[in-house]
Amino acid sequence: MRDADHITDDLKSIQQGDVAVLGIPWDGSSTFLRGAAEAPPRIRQALLSPARNLTSESGLDLGQESRFRILPDLDFATADEPFAVIEAAASEILEHGGNPLGLGGDHAVTLGLVRACAGRENRLTLLQVDAHPDLYEEYEGDRYSHASPMARIMDEGLAQRMIQVGIRAMTEHQRQQAERFGVEVMEMQSGQELSFDHLDSNAPLYVSIDLDGLDPAFAPGVSHPEPGGLTVRQVLNLIQRMPSPLVGADVVELNPSRDSGDLTAVVAAKLVKELAAKILQQESA
């Protein structure tokens, strides 16, 4: 495995075809419980741990891959507008020809990342893995709550299509929102097989994984655990079978204060590794 110092780069060093792992330590939009801002270093630590290697299940060794870049965390200490900071960083990655892979942070960070991707891609499809639809028009008076990013994304016309999987905590308000925006919701209770047969293989795809989309048995370290969720294997299969060009992604809502033996951080790192490998291998195809 390459030493962590050798795979940490500045934003301006990103090149065409790179995957840029960007830490986004922001949980200012969280409700109920803070802590997700502490997640990015814990995910990186799990990713680079000598207890594991950087080889994906498809056989790509990210430790020997020069296009795999791990960037420093964004700094929100003096930021008046956190979403603008996130969007600007992701936009710079895209301008250099790279693909952003965000480490949240709460789920609100997805808005800044998708704004950047939508600014460069037409017909963007967003695939969301989550227990919750995050479609509230506002939550506790905040239209930019981590319970509302998908409503803002659809309001702003950033995604042509939104598909949600793992949903099992959908309020009536959010059901109405999904109908209004035309969101395709695959609720866990439906028993639908997770398939991409109906996806346009030419449409650019953004993937957002909220770790509470997984069952708490696999990912206990989240602020809003919801039993009855997806297995790690199901989510890995989703990543590995995606037919569309993956242009960006994020893994969000790890709360280290709620984790057990860093289990959820290890799961997050596994998902990051497989997302990065998927992007790099499609770039090489």
Secondary structure as a PSIPRED ss2 file (coil, helix, strand):
# PSIPRED VFORMAT (PSIPRED V4.0)

   1 M C   1.000  0.000  0.000
   2 R C   1.000  0.000  0.000
   3 D C   1.000  0.000  0.000
   4 A H   0.000  1.000  0.000
   5 D H   0.000  1.000  0.000
   6 H H   0.000  1.000  0.000
   7 I H   0.000  1.000  0.000
   8 T E   0.000  0.000  1.000
   9 D C   1.000  0.000  0.000
  10 D C   1.000  0.000  0.000
  11 L H   0.000  1.000  0.000
  12 K H   0.000  1.000  0.000
  13 S H   0.000  1.000  0.000
  14 I C   1.000  0.000  0.000
  15 Q C   1.000  0.000  0.000
  16 Q C   1.000  0.000  0.000
  17 G C   1.000  0.000  0.000
  18 D C   1.000  0.000  0.000
  19 V E   0.000  0.000  1.000
  20 A E   0.000  0.000  1.000
  21 V E   0.000  0.000  1.000
  22 L E   0.000  0.000  1.000
  23 G E   0.000  0.000  1.000
  24 I E   0.000  0.000  1.000
  25 P C   1.000  0.000  0.000
  26 W C   1.000  0.000  0.000
  27 D C   1.000  0.000  0.000
  28 G C   1.000  0.000  0.000
  29 S C   1.000  0.000  0.000
  30 S C   1.000  0.000  0.000
  31 T C   1.000  0.000  0.000
  32 F C   1.000  0.000  0.000
  33 L C   1.000  0.000  0.000
  34 R C   1.000  0.000  0.000
  35 G C   1.000  0.000  0.000
  36 A H   0.000  1.000  0.000
  37 A H   0.000  1.000  0.000
  38 E H   0.000  1.000  0.000
  39 A H   0.000  1.000  0.000
  40 P H   0.000  1.000  0.000
  41 P H   0.000  1.000  0.000
  42 R H   0.000  1.000  0.000
  43 I H   0.000  1.000  0.000
  44 R H   0.000  1.000  0.000
  45 Q H   0.000  1.000  0.000
  46 A H   0.000  1.000  0.000
  47 L H   0.000  1.000  0.000
  48 L C   1.000  0.000  0.000
  49 S C   1.000  0.000  0.000
  50 P C   1.000  0.000  0.000
  51 A C   1.000  0.000  0.000
  52 R C   1.000  0.000  0.000
  53 N C   1.000  0.000  0.000
  54 L C   1.000  0.000  0.000
  55 T E   0.000  0.000  1.000
  56 S C   1.000  0.000  0.000
  57 E C   1.000  0.000  0.000
  58 S C   1.000  0.000  0.000
  59 G C   1.000  0.000  0.000
  60 L C   1.000  0.000  0.000
  61 D E   0.000  0.000  1.000
  62 L H   0.000  1.000  0.000
  63 G H   0.000  1.000  0.000
  64 Q H   0.000  1.000  0.000
  65 E C   1.000  0.000  0.000
  66 S C   1.000  0.000  0.000
  67 R C   1.000  0.000  0.000
  68 F E   0.000  0.000  1.000
  69 R E   0.000  0.000  1.000
  70 I E   0.000  0.000  1.000
  71 L C   1.000  0.000  0.000
  72 P C   1.000  0.000  0.000
  73 D C   1.000  0.000  0.000
  74 L C   1.000  0.000  0.000
  75 D C   1.000  0.000  0.000
  76 F C   1.000  0.000  0.000
  77 A C   1.000  0.000  0.000
  78 T C   1.000  0.000  0.000
  79 A C   1.000  0.000  0.000
  80 D C   1.000  0.000  0.000
  81 E C   1.000  0.000  0.000
  82 P H   0.000  1.000  0.000
  83 F H   0.000  1.000  0.000
  84 A H   0.000  1.000  0.000
  85 V H   0.000  1.000  0.000
  86 I H   0.000  1.000  0.000
  87 E H   0.000  1.000  0.000
  88 A H   0.000  1.000  0.000
  89 A H   0.000  1.000  0.000
  90 A H   0.000  1.000  0.000
  91 S H   0.000  1.000  0.000
  92 E H   0.000  1.000  0.000
  93 I H   0.000  1.000  0.000
  94 L H   0.000  1.000  0.000
  95 E H   0.000  1.000  0.000
  96 H C   1.000  0.000  0.000
  97 G C   1.000  0.000  0.000
  98 G C   1.000  0.000  0.000
  99 N E   0.000  0.000  1.000
 100 P E   0.000  0.000  1.000
 101 L E   0.000  0.000  1.000
 102 G E   0.000  0.000  1.000
 103 L E   0.000  0.000  1.000
 104 G E   0.000  0.000  1.000
 105 G C   1.000  0.000  0.000
 106 D C   1.000  0.000  0.000
 107 H C   1.000  0.000  0.000
 108 A C   1.000  0.000  0.000
 109 V H   0.000  1.000  0.000
 110 T H   0.000  1.000  0.000
 111 L H   0.000  1.000  0.000
 112 G H   0.000  1.000  0.000
 113 L H   0.000  1.000  0.000
 114 V H   0.000  1.000  0.000
 115 R H   0.000  1.000  0.000
 116 A H   0.000  1.000  0.000
 117 C H   0.000  1.000  0.000
 118 A H   0.000  1.000  0.000
 119 G C   1.000  0.000  0.000
 120 R C   1.000  0.000  0.000
 121 E C   1.000  0.000  0.000
 122 N C   1.000  0.000  0.000
 123 R C   1.000  0.000  0.000
 124 L C   1.000  0.000  0.000
 125 T E   0.000  0.000  1.000
 126 L E   0.000  0.000  1.000
 127 L E   0.000  0.000  1.000
 128 Q E   0.000  0.000  1.000
 129 V E   0.000  0.000  1.000
 130 D C   1.000  0.000  0.000
 131 A C   1.000  0.000  0.000
 132 H C   1.000  0.000  0.000
 133 P C   1.000  0.000  0.000
 134 D C   1.000  0.000  0.000
 135 L C   1.000  0.000  0.000
 136 Y C   1.000  0.000  0.000
 137 E C   1.000  0.000  0.000
 138 E C   1.000  0.000  0.000
 139 Y E   0.000  0.000  1.000
 140 E C   1.000  0.000  0.000
 141 G C   1.000  0.000  0.000
 142 D E   0.000  0.000  1.000
 143 R C   1.000  0.000  0.000
 144 Y C   1.000  0.000  0.000
 145 S C   1.000  0.000  0.000
 146 H C   1.000  0.000  0.000
 147 A C   1.000  0.000  0.000
 148 S C   1.000  0.000  0.000
 149 P H   0.000  1.000  0.000
 150 M H   0.000  1.000  0.000
 151 A H   0.000  1.000  0.000
 152 R H   0.000  1.000  0.000
 153 I H   0.000  1.000  0.000
 154 M H   0.000  1.000  0.000
 155 D H   0.000  1.000  0.000
 156 E C   1.000  0.000  0.000
 157 G C   1.000  0.000  0.000
 158 L C   1.000  0.000  0.000
 159 A C   1.000  0.000  0.000
 160 Q C   1.000  0.000  0.000
 161 R E   0.000  0.000  1.000
 162 M E   0.000  0.000  1.000
 163 I E   0.000  0.000  1.000
 164 Q E   0.000  0.000  1.000
 165 V E   0.000  0.000  1.000
 166 G E   0.000  0.000  1.000
 167 I E   0.000  0.000  1.000
 168 R C   1.000  0.000  0.000
 169 A C   1.000  0.000  0.000
 170 M C   1.000  0.000  0.000
 171 T C   1.000  0.000  0.000
 172 E H   0.000  1.000  0.000
 173 H H   0.000  1.000  0.000
 174 Q H   0.000  1.000  0.000
 175 R H   0.000  1.000  0.000
 176 Q H   0.000  1.000  0.000
 177 Q H   0.000  1.000  0.000
 178 A H   0.000  1.000  0.000
 179 E H   0.000  1.000  0.000
 180 R H   0.000  1.000  0.000
 181 F H   0.000  1.000  0.000
 182 G C   1.000  0.000  0.000
 183 V C   1.000  0.000  0.000
 184 E E   0.000  0.000  1.000
 185 V E   0.000  0.000  1.000
 186 M E   0.000  0.000  1.000
 187 E E   0.000  0.000  1.000
 188 M H   0.000  1.000  0.000
 189 Q H   0.000  1.000  0.000
 190 S H   0.000  1.000  0.000
 191 G C   1.000  0.000  0.000
 192 Q C   1.000  0.000  0.000
 193 E C   1.000  0.000  0.000
 194 L C   1.000  0.000  0.000
 195 S C   1.000  0.000  0.000
 196 F C   1.000  0.000  0.000
 197 D C   1.000  0.000  0.000
 198 H C   1.000  0.000  0.000
 199 L C   1.000  0.000  0.000
 200 D C   1.000  0.000  0.000
 201 S C   1.000  0.000  0.000
 202 N C   1.000  0.000  0.000
 203 A C   1.000  0.000  0.000
 204 P C   1.000  0.000  0.000
 205 L E   0.000  0.000  1.000
 206 Y E   0.000  0.000  1.000
 207 V E   0.000  0.000  1.000
 208 S E   0.000  0.000  1.000
 209 I E   0.000  0.000  1.000
 210 D E   0.000  0.000  1.000
 211 L H   0.000  1.000  0.000
 212 D H   0.000  1.000  0.000
 213 G H   0.000  1.000  0.000
 214 L E   0.000  0.000  1.000
 215 D C   1.000  0.000  0.000
 216 P C   1.000  0.000  0.000
 217 A C   1.000  0.000  0.000
 218 F C   1.000  0.000  0.000
 219 A C   1.000  0.000  0.000
 220 P C   1.000  0.000  0.000
 221 G C   1.000  0.000  0.000
 222 V C   1.000  0.000  0.000
 223 S C   1.000  0.000  0.000
 224 H C   1.000  0.000  0.000
 225 P C   1.000  0.000  0.000
 226 E C   1.000  0.000  0.000
 227 P C   1.000  0.000  0.000
 228 G C   1.000  0.000  0.000
 229 G C   1.000  0.000  0.000
 230 L E   0.000  0.000  1.000
 231 T C   1.000  0.000  0.000
 232 V H   0.000  1.000  0.000
 233 R H   0.000  1.000  0.000
 234 Q H   0.000  1.000  0.000
 235 V H   0.000  1.000  0.000
 236 L H   0.000  1.000  0.000
 237 N H   0.000  1.000  0.000
 238 L H   0.000  1.000  0.000
 239 I H   0.000  1.000  0.000
 240 Q H   0.000  1.000  0.000
 241 R C   1.000  0.000  0.000
 242 M C   1.000  0.000  0.000
 243 P C   1.000  0.000  0.000
 244 S C   1.000  0.000  0.000
 245 P C   1.000  0.000  0.000
 246 L E   0.000  0.000  1.000
 247 V E   0.000  0.000  1.000
 248 G E   0.000  0.000  1.000
 249 A E   0.000  0.000  1.000
 250 D E   0.000  0.000  1.000
 251 V E   0.000  0.000  1.000
 252 V E   0.000  0.000  1.000
 253 E C   1.000  0.000  0.000
 254 L C   1.000  0.000  0.000
 255 N C   1.000  0.000  0.000
 256 P H   0.000  1.000  0.000
 257 S H   0.000  1.000  0.000
 258 R H   0.000  1.000  0.000
 259 D C   1.000  0.000  0.000
 260 S C   1.000  0.000  0.000
 261 G C   1.000  0.000  0.000
 262 D C   1.000  0.000  0.000
 263 L H   0.000  1.000  0.000
 264 T H   0.000  1.000  0.000
 265 A H   0.000  1.000  0.000
 266 V H   0.000  1.000  0.000
 267 V H   0.000  1.000  0.000
 268 A H   0.000  1.000  0.000
 269 A H   0.000  1.000  0.000
 270 K H   0.000  1.000  0.000
 271 L H   0.000  1.000  0.000
 272 V H   0.000  1.000  0.000
 273 K H   0.000  1.000  0.000
 274 E H   0.000  1.000  0.000
 275 L H   0.000  1.000  0.000
 276 A H   0.000  1.000  0.000
 277 A H   0.000  1.000  0.000
 278 K H   0.000  1.000  0.000
 279 I H   0.000  1.000  0.000
 280 L H   0.000  1.000  0.000
 281 Q H   0.000  1.000  0.000
 282 Q H   0.000  1.000  0.000
 283 E H   0.000  1.000  0.000
 284 S H   0.000  1.000  0.000
 285 A C   1.000  0.000  0.000
